[in-house]
Amino acid sequence: MKKLHLVVLSDFGYVNGGNAAVALASARGLARRGHAVTLLSAVGATTPSDDPDGVRLVSTDQQEILTDSNRMRAILQGTWNVTAARMLRALLRDLDPACTVVHLHSWTQALSSSVVRAALAVGVRVVYTMHDYFSLCPNGTFFNHQQNEICRLRPMSLSCIASHCDKRSYSHKLWRILRQAVQAHRGGIPNRILDFIAVSPFSHAILAPGLPAGARVYHVPSPIEVSRDVPARVAANRAFVMVGKITQGKGAIVFAKAARALGCDALFVGDGPCAQEVVQVYPRARVTGWVSREKVTEYLKTARVLVFPSLWYETEGLSVIEAAALGVPAIVSDTSAARMSIADGVTGLCFAGADEADLIRAMRILSADDALVGAMGQAAHQRYWENPRTLDRHVSELEAVYEQALRGRI
C-alpha cells in the first residue's frame, strides 16, 4: 500500500500496561514498513525524539491525572486537555488528510478527548482501538466497584448517574459523568468516529449497541510478542500464576483465598493496590512487583497453570494467550472475555466468575492431575502456533484497516 502519515495517540509514551504495549509495538512495526509514524503521548519523553525503529516520539510533558498532586489541574486536563489538542493540531497542520490517519489507543488517563476533536476538525480520519469500555461506560469497566459485581445499567442513564459504582467516591463518579458528557458531545467519542477496531468478539458484542450508525468495526487481535519454543514442562511445575495488576476487580483476592484453601504455590507477577492484602490473606503467596516482559515470560515458563480470575468483563485477556503460546494452560472466569481464548476442558478450564468455591474446584483438578495439565499445555501451545499473533500479521491487518478508513473518507 502507499506510505501513510500515522499519528498514534496513547496516554503513555512507554509501556505500563497492555494498551501502551500494543500502541508502541504497532507504531514501531508500522515505521519499519516505511510509514511516517509519530506517537503522541501526554506522559512519556520530555522532548521530541526518535526511537531506533524510526517512530517520532512526542510528549506534552504532562502528568497522569490520577497521580497529579494538583487536583484542579488534573480535573481540567482530564476533562479537556488544551495542550494535547494544540500539539496534535500542530502535528497535522501540514499533512494531507488523504494519506493521514490518527490512531487512538487511549485518552482517559492524560490526553482527554480533546485530541479526537482536534483531528476531526481538520478532516483527518480517526481509527479507534477499543482496548476498554471508556467510550461508553464512565468508569471504563461496566463494573460496580462498591458492590463488587458487573454493572448492567445503561451507560449515562439516570440509573447509571445515580449509582455509586466508583472505586474512590461518588464525587469522583460525578466527575467521570461530566467527562463522559464532554467526551461524547464535544470530543466526538464515539459518535463522530466511524472506524473502530475490536480486539475480541466478546468486547465487540458489549460495545456494539453504543456505536454510531454506519460504524465500521474491524476485528484486529492484539499482537503477542513471544518467541516460539518447546512447550513449558507444566506437569513438573507447581505454581499457579496470575499476571497483571493486583486489584480486587481483577480477582486477586478471590485467587489468594482459593490458593490458601488448597495450600498451593501462588505467584502474582505484577503489583497493585491489593498486593499487601494478597499477602495478608495468604502469607505463602509471592508478589514479584512490576517486572520486564522478558521476566514475565520466565515466570510463565515456571507456571503449572495461569489463573485469570477477573471479576469484570475485560476486553480480551492477553496473559491467557501469552501463556498458551508458551504451552501453559489457563483457568479463567466465565464472565470475562478470556473465556473466548481457551477451549474449556481442552486448553484450560472455566470457572463461575467471582465464585471462590468453583475456582477452588478448577484449581484442585489441575493441581492433582499431571497428565491432564500436561495435555492441556500441549493443546494450548499447538492451537496458538497454528495461527500465531505475530506483530507482522498485526501490522498487515492495521494497514488494511487504514486503507479502508481512508477509502471511506467523507
Residue, then its C-alpha position, 0 to 999 in steps of 0.5 A: m500500500k502507499k506510505l501513510h502519515l500515522v499519528v498514534l495517540s496513547d496516554f503513555g509514551y512507554v509501556n505500563g500496561g497492555n494498551a501502551a504495549v500494543a500502541l508502541a509495538s504497532a507504531r514501531g512495526l508500522a515505521r519499519r514498513g516505511h510509514a511516517v509514524t509519530l506517537l503522541s503521548a501526554v506522559g512519556a519523553t520530555t522532548p521530541s525524539d526518535d526511537p531506533d525503529g524510526v517512530r517520532l516520539v512526542s510528549t506534552d510533558q504532562q502528568e497522569i491525572l490520577t497521580d497529579s498532586n494538583r487536583m484542579r489541574a488534573i480535573l481540567q486536563g482530564t476533562w479537556n486537555v488544551t495542550a494535547a489538542r494544540m500539539l496534535r493540531a500542530l502535528l497535522r497542520d501540514l499533512d494531507p488528510a488523504c494519506t493521514v490517519v490518527h490512531l487512538h489507543s487511549w485518552t482517559q488517563a492524560l490526553s482527554s478527548s480533546v485530541v479526537r476533536a482536534a483531528l476531526a476538525v481538520g478532516v483527518r480520519v480517526v481509527y479507534t482501538m477499543h482496548d476498554y469500555f471508556s467510550l461508553c461506560p464512565n468508569g471504563t469497566f461496566f463494573n460496580h466497584q462498591q458492590n463488587e459485581i458487573c454493572r448492567l445499567r445503561p451507560m449515562s442513564l439516570s440509573c447509571i448517574a445515580s449509582h455509586c459504582d466508583k472505586r474512590s467516591y461518588s464525587h469522583k463518579l460525578w466527575r467521570i459523568l461530566r467527562q463522559a458528557v464532554q467526551a461524547h458531545r464535544g470530543g466526538i467519542p464515539n459518535r463522530i468516529l466511524d472506524f473502530i477496531a475490536v480486539s475480541p468478539f466478546s468486547h465487540a458484542i458489549l460495545a456494539p449497541g453504543l456505536p454510531a450508525g454506519a460504524r465500521v468495526y474491524h476485528v484486529p487481535s492484539p499482537i503477542e510478542v513471544s518467541r516460539d519454543v518447546p512447550a513449558r514442562v507444566a506437569a513438573n511445575r507447581a505454581f499457579v500464576m496470575v499476571g497483571k495488576i493486583t486489584q480486587g476487580k481483577g480477582a486477586i483476592v478471590f485467587a489468594k483465598a482459593a490458593r490458601a484453601l488448597g495450600c498451593d504455590a501462588l505467584f502474582v507477577g505484577d503489583g497493585p493496590c491489593a498486593q499487601e492484602v494478597v499477602q495478608v490473606y495468604p502469607r505463602a503467596r509471592v508478589t514479584g512487583w512490576v517486572s520486564r516482559e522478558k521476566v514475565t515470560e520466565y515466570l510463565k515458563t515456571a507456571r503449572v497453570l495461569v489463573f485469570p480470575s477477573l471479576w469484570y468483563e475485560t476486553e480480551g485477556l492477553s496473559v491467557i494467550e501469552a501463556a498458551a503460546l508458551g504451552v501453559p494452560a489457563i483457568v479463567s472466569d466465565t464472565s470475562a472475555a478470556r473465556m473466548s481464548i481457551a477451549d474449556g476442558v481442552t486448553g484450560l478450564c472455566f470457572a463461575g466468575a467471582d465464585e471462590a468455591d468453583l475456582i477452588r474446584a478448577m484449581r484442585i483438578l489441575s493441581a492433582d492431575d499431571a497428565l491432564v495439565g500436561a495435555m492441556g499445555q500441549a493443546a494450548h501451545q499447538r492451537y496458538w502456533e497454528n495461527p500465531r499473533t505475530l506483530d507482522r500479521h498485526v501490522s498487515e491487518l492495521e494497514a488494511v484497516y487504514e486503507q479502508a478508513l481512508r477509502g471511506r473518507i467523507 
